[in-house]
Amino acid sequence: MAPKTPPYVVVVPARYASTRLPGKPLLPIGGVSMIRRVAMRAASAGAAQVVVATDDARVAAEMHGCQGDILVCMTSPDHASGTDRIAEVASHYGWPEATVVVNLQGDEPFAPAAGIRAVVDTLAGDDAPMATLATPIADAEEFFNPNVVKVVRGGNGRALYFTRAPAPWARDALAKDRHVLPPGVPFLRHIGIYAYRAGFLRRLAALPRTPLEQAESLEQLRALEHGHAISVNLTPEPFPAGIDTPDDLARAERWLQGQGGAV
């Protein structure tokens, strides 16, 4: 019998002023706003507490009357990343150092409950201070898309690097054909979900931003550049890609229609 998932809280950082998709948290998918879908997914996964962390009153207003025990925490507009915003939430609620905190990004409206629990289990099963998930990349178009974040992991299951560039680079195979991914190479798409304990979260947010973090615009690189390990596990269920662009939004609508419109 698999061990029981330990108690955890979920924080959903939601910034209104997205550069690639303005007003992203409030954009409707199948008639329901993106932020509401994410928060409801988190609540359905069994989290002890779900908090939407935002700096915008419009996002806060959208959560009024949402089903489930979902809180809203107003945070500073000056945070450079979701991690920094969530650290403010952890301090606001005074969560103890050992509290397991899941960072479920506000553009993951179809996150499966099993995936949310899996990232908690990954953290609990490793002594790395931080955990995340990945899924195999299916085709070359996805591999070469800079909006798809790739993760390269070592044999110990820990992240070597995260990047928007196509990686790992299968030199010989891709020199011949860039339309088909060669078999046997672990091409992985990073999934925008993290788990850490509140104590490490606060320490991570206090660290200075790093050159690679800023160059790639990937907050998880701050942990790697400062020498902290990140455990990476494969998601147990399909995790539809997050939404960053208008094309992603259209794809999400099509995916939802294929699921019969279920939240």
C-alpha positions in Angstrom: 0.0 0.0 0.0 1.4 3.4 -1.0 2.1 5.8 1.9 -0.6 8.4 2.6 0.1 11.9 1.2 1.1 14.2 4.1 -1.0 17.3 4.9 -0.3 20.2 2.7 -1.5 23.7 1.7 -1.8 25.0 -1.8 -1.1 28.6 -2.8 -2.0 29.9 -6.3 -0.1 33.0 -7.3 -2.1 35.1 -9.7 -0.7 38.2 -11.3 -3.1 40.2 -13.4 -0.5 42.0 -15.5 0.8 39.1 -17.6 3.0 40.4 -20.4 2.1 37.7 -22.9 -1.6 37.4 -22.0 -2.9 40.5 -20.2 -5.6 39.8 -17.6 -4.8 36.1 -17.7 -6.3 35.1 -14.4 -9.7 36.4 -15.4 -9.8 35.0 -18.9 -12.7 32.5 -19.3 -12.3 28.9 -20.3 -15.6 27.3 -21.0 -17.3 30.1 -19.2 -15.2 29.8 -16.0 -12.3 32.1 -15.2 -8.8 30.5 -15.3 -8.0 31.4 -11.7 -11.3 30.0 -10.4 -10.6 26.7 -12.3 -7.1 26.4 -10.8 -8.3 27.1 -7.2 -11.1 24.6 -7.5 -8.7 22.0 -8.8 -6.5 22.5 -5.8 -9.5 22.3 -3.4 -10.6 19.0 -5.0 -7.2 17.5 -4.5 -7.5 17.4 -0.7 -5.4 20.3 0.3 -5.9 21.4 3.9 -6.0 25.0 2.8 -6.1 26.8 -0.6 -5.0 30.4 -0.9 -5.1 32.6 -4.0 -2.3 35.1 -3.7 -2.8 38.2 -5.8 -1.9 41.9 -6.1 -5.1 42.9 -7.9 -8.5 43.6 -6.5 -10.2 42.3 -9.7 -8.7 38.8 -9.1 -9.8 39.0 -5.5 -13.3 39.9 -6.5 -13.5 37.0 -8.9 -12.9 34.6 -6.1 -15.9 35.8 -4.0 -18.5 33.0 -3.8 -16.2 30.4 -5.2 -17.1 26.9 -4.1 -14.8 25.3 -1.5 -12.8 26.8 1.4 -10.7 29.1 -0.7 -9.0 32.1 0.8 -7.6 35.2 -0.9 -4.4 36.9 0.3 -3.6 40.4 -1.1 0.2 40.6 -1.7 2.7 43.2 -2.8 2.7 44.2 -6.5 6.5 44.2 -6.4 7.3 40.5 -6.4 9.6 39.2 -9.1 8.2 35.7 -9.1 5.4 33.4 -7.8 7.8 32.0 -5.2 8.3 35.4 -3.7 4.6 36.1 -3.6 3.9 32.7 -1.9 6.6 33.4 0.7 4.7 36.5 1.7 1.6 34.4 2.1 3.5 31.9 4.3 4.6 34.7 6.5 1.1 36.3 6.5 -0.5 33.1 7.9 2.5 32.3 10.1 2.8 28.7 8.8 5.3 26.7 10.8 8.7 25.8 9.2 7.7 22.2 8.4 4.4 23.1 6.6 4.3 21.6 3.1 3.4 24.3 0.6 2.4 23.6 -3.0 2.9 26.4 -5.5 0.3 25.7 -8.2 0.7 28.3 -10.8 -2.4 30.3 -11.8 -2.2 29.2 -15.5 -2.6 25.5 -14.8 -6.5 25.2 -14.9 -6.5 21.5 -15.6 -4.1 20.3 -13.0 -5.1 16.7 -12.0 -5.6 16.0 -8.3 -3.2 13.1 -8.6 -0.5 15.4 -9.9 -1.0 17.8 -7.0 -0.6 15.0 -4.5 2.3 13.5 -6.5 4.5 16.6 -6.0 3.8 16.5 -2.3 4.8 12.8 -2.2 7.9 13.6 -4.2 9.0 16.1 -1.6 8.2 13.7 1.2 10.2 10.9 -0.4 13.5 12.8 -1.0 15.7 15.0 1.2 15.8 17.7 -1.5 14.2 20.9 -0.2 12.1 21.4 -3.3 10.2 19.1 -5.7 8.4 19.5 -9.0 6.9 17.4 -11.8 7.6 16.7 -15.5 6.1 14.8 -18.4 7.6 13.4 -21.6 7.6 15.7 -24.6 5.6 14.1 -27.4 6.7 15.9 -30.6 9.3 18.2 -32.2 7.0 21.3 -32.3 6.6 21.1 -28.5 10.3 20.6 -28.1 11.3 23.7 -30.1 8.6 25.9 -28.5 10.2 28.5 -26.1 7.0 28.7 -24.2 7.4 25.0 -23.2 9.9 24.8 -20.4 12.2 21.8 -20.6 13.9 20.1 -17.7 17.0 17.9 -17.8 17.3 15.6 -14.8 20.1 13.3 -13.6 20.0 9.6 -12.8 19.2 10.5 -9.1 15.9 12.1 -10.2 17.1 15.6 -9.5 17.1 18.6 -11.9 20.3 19.4 -13.7 18.8 22.4 -15.5 15.5 24.1 -16.7 15.4 26.0 -20.0 13.2 27.4 -22.6 15.7 26.2 -25.2 15.4 22.7 -26.8 17.3 20.4 -24.4 18.8 17.9 -24.1 20.2 18.4 -27.6 20.5 15.1 -29.5 23.3 16.3 -31.7 23.6 13.7 -34.4 19.8 12.9 -34.8 18.7 16.5 -34.8 21.4 17.4 -37.3 19.7 15.1 -39.7 16.1 15.8 -39.0 14.4 18.3 -36.7 10.9 17.3 -37.4 11.0 14.1 -35.4 12.4 13.5 -32.0 14.8 10.6 -31.8 13.8 7.7 -29.5 15.6 6.9 -26.3 16.3 10.5 -25.3 14.6 11.7 -22.1 12.9 14.9 -23.4 10.8 16.3 -20.6 8.4 19.2 -20.3 8.5 20.8 -16.9 5.1 21.2 -15.2 4.6 24.5 -13.3 4.0 23.0 -9.9 6.4 23.0 -6.9 6.4 21.7 -3.3 8.6 22.9 -0.5 8.4 23.4 3.2 7.5 26.9 4.5 10.9 27.4 6.1 12.8 26.7 2.9 10.3 28.8 0.9 11.0 31.8 3.0 14.8 31.3 2.7 14.6 30.9 -1.0 12.6 34.1 -1.5 15.2 36.0 0.6 18.0 34.9 -1.8 19.0 37.4 -4.5 17.7 36.8 -8.0 20.3 35.1 -10.2 21.6 35.7 -13.8 20.1 32.5 -15.2 16.8 33.0 -13.5 16.5 36.5 -15.0 17.8 35.4 -18.5 15.4 32.5 -18.8 12.6 34.1 -16.7 12.4 30.8 -14.7 12.1 31.2 -11.0 13.2 27.7 -10.2 16.7 28.4 -11.5 17.3 30.6 -8.4 17.3 27.5 -6.3 19.7 25.6 -8.6 22.1 28.6 -8.9 22.3 28.9 -5.2 23.1 25.2 -4.9 19.8 23.8 -3.7 18.5 20.5 -5.2 15.2 20.0 -6.8 13.6 16.6 -7.0 11.8 15.9 -10.3 9.2 13.2 -10.7 7.0 12.2 -13.6 3.3 13.1 -13.3 1.1 10.1 -12.7 -1.7 11.5 -14.9 -1.7 13.7 -18.1 -1.1 17.3 -17.1 -2.3 19.6 -19.9 0.2 22.4 -20.7 -0.2 25.7 -18.9 -1.6 28.8 -20.6 0.8 31.5 -21.7 -0.4 32.7 -25.0 -3.7 33.3 -27.0 -2.9 30.1 -28.9 -2.7 28.2 -25.6 -6.0 29.6 -24.6 -7.6 28.4 -27.8 -6.1 25.0 -27.3 -7.4 24.9 -23.7 -10.9 25.6 -25.0 -10.6 22.7 -27.5 -9.3 20.4 -24.8 -12.1 21.2 -22.5 -14.7 20.6 -25.2 -13.1 17.1 -25.6 -13.6 16.5 -21.9 -17.3 17.3 -22.1 -16.8 20.7 -20.5 -16.0 19.4 -17.0 -14.4 21.7 -14.5 
